[in-house]
Amino acid sequence: MEQTANLKLPYIMPSQAQKHVTHNEAIRRLDGLVQLAARDRDLPAPPTAPDDGDCYIVGSAATGDWAGWDGQIAYFVDGAWERLAPVIGWRAWIVDEERLAVFDGAGWQPVDGLPGSGAEIQEVALFGLGTSADSANPFSAKLDKALWTARYAAEGGTGNLFYTMNKETPAGDVGFLLQSGFVTKATVGLFGSDGWRLAVSADGSAFNDAIRTDEGSGRVALPSNPKFLAFINYDQYIAADTWQTVAINDTQANDQLAFDAGANRFTAPAEGLYRFGAAIGWKQNGTNVPSAVKAKLVLNGAGDLCAPLVAGDVAGLAVDGSETVLHLNVLARLAAGDTVELAQRFSGLDGYAPATVTRFWGAWLA
């Protein structure tokens, strides 16, 4: 063996003449390889005025004195270029990029960054960008902005971009957790089912669904918006010429429990714009026929939320309470805690608010 296995340094042979020549050749080679610093790793041709001792990693499609040296080290020494063939594991500081690179047998890859264009990253256990990744967050990034863009058709792509997130079963979870100070304030995705949901939280512990969808029909529900449909389950007696709260005492729907069936009223859980409606009926007491049927909504037990509606032609209606006399519709802005009740009045003679048609409903709009 006339040279070392790794750096190919020449040995001084027994009885060799001019031993200093061989020794100096080895020293010169060591001077180029030890603490290797390459000025550049992209140039395909030698620079016009290199300094003695300069090293370059030769770029692709090399020409001139570097022809056929692609990816190898060009070492300028004693006025000529010398080729140094790297082996796996060699490292070099890339001066113009200010980064370390390692030779992996196919090319020079940055040690402290991503591989160069066209290289592959496969089966990486942890990846941290601007921060440290760990087993709980094997992909971690700390940055100000992120951009995902489609690969254009001219670049061999489709011009489209899809971001896919997948879960194993419908009962699992897949989605985004939006945090403030590392406390989750909102979740968006498929949680516990294949229906898309948006939920929010004030403390990161208790969550309220803001939007919920049905994957089969596409229907959208707003479960946290207060809304109700209420009715009276008996015929309520209403004395003549007296405004009386209709004793709405049961519900068919009551999201957020905003309607109090025991107190016969709706209480606004938050400030906002609300929509209310009511169906008003009349059932005869004996032979009495009032001259008018009136209805209104009452705010906070005292003021009128709307002007009373009046139906004057009662005699032509069915006396058994099977026909609706009035339909009331109101938009109103309420403060949190405001209450709304349905009130009814018969003019001249008494009667009943019939269970058959009397309804009261409402919902938060904005």
Steps between C-alpha positions, in 0.01 A plus 500: 500500500647829392239741645259537792144362467298814572692812399722327242819640650818347351718283717880539509624169370812313625824609337309773316707781351390861546276418793428867548300506175256234621482660844430844355229356273323354802533825694362695204202267474435527872512879472210482255288245684542578869253770612359488148345830388352518150454844350196389300315180406310610189763616249532277188833657390811622682516865611731723301734602784504246782725540799748229593328256736145578384257208497173473309232233484445465129150563367312287250594484129854614575722629222860603438755377753210371708339287230380170649550618858128558585448494877869453573747738662717721282813607691718777354858452610839593352329663201294196393166334581509171685195274532413356841230230487278512811368197684187465711520705820738773384396843618571843358419854601335677204641851522253689278198331666639511855388145570641154555444224244564126510562263210248215504637306205274673247542867579580762757213552746476782756554371851295769677226549242299336226665300224551676173247518221393160372618311808261286703417494869350167601396344833616793713413446866514866611500823303537841664494826306610794711430299814554153645271211416417230755304175521175685572553739208733320256448776243546843655545841340552844648467772237309815404342388174447179303419465131357201317467547125402269218764368262413659167434298187812646338703350785347156457218547751123535464465860614281376789576458869329266747592473869391158627449399863376149575375307801475124542130463592188722517518489880846657497601865476665703227517877491664821607553623856522880512678621811582821684790472743492123433142482631256360243230755420344342191491165323411446135462161336346156535482411869339176613310464173523589131293816546699824476497708819623836625519527878626780723614523861575775748732290715626217277300247701126546436407531131181620333411397146454813288438318169415136443433328168340172396725313259208317341274793416721808517267661753660760727404552864593787732449323833633779720260761360202534739173405330171356618155386394252504788130437549225486761369152579155605628229752412578811707218724613543869408274751674339778297678832448817390682851444363607163628825308458440185300617214721731338244606201708665244273755484216562295189853644464702704745869537408711647781187477723430867435123457539374450856179299475438540874510881477341506148772722355817521294818644652770634268832328587702770321464837334396473138233511232213255553205385295168404663174366369168383639177339385192633685163322524156541659269245654147599598384505861133408490335725242734794553651659190751777579509801272875463444795276570831672577855376552844651572843419640591644839857605586624445856148452633395861438569673166371404159760341275264558206171676431198273560353310205122512476248267333150654503291249305483215751143387433600330176758277664455144624395511863696188601844661481604313188582814297785748544381857546831691490860441391755716678857557374754728670870586465651659810839575650523377856749540780622197693238410760204665324180295518226464240146369561194449282188687614140474374179701548130452410292816461145513638461132596726227632633183332783250493850490354471154339771235531425386145659798320678721756876503437794724592850477343823692471868487404821702527607645164816702555 
